[in-house]
């Protein structure tokens, strides 16, 4: 059984498409990981504010005072 020969240009086109697709998938995964980490930090911060609002206010006020100068 003999397989038909695939033209080199078609093979190159498929390979380029694969490279581009893999690159885009990898970039989307990096963005997803960064956003997940950001959301995790924000949820932790919000839970800290809900659990102990007075302590969180005392912890945040020095940072606000530094940034206002």
Secondary structure as UniProt FT lines:
FT   HELIX           8..51
FT   HELIX           53..68
//
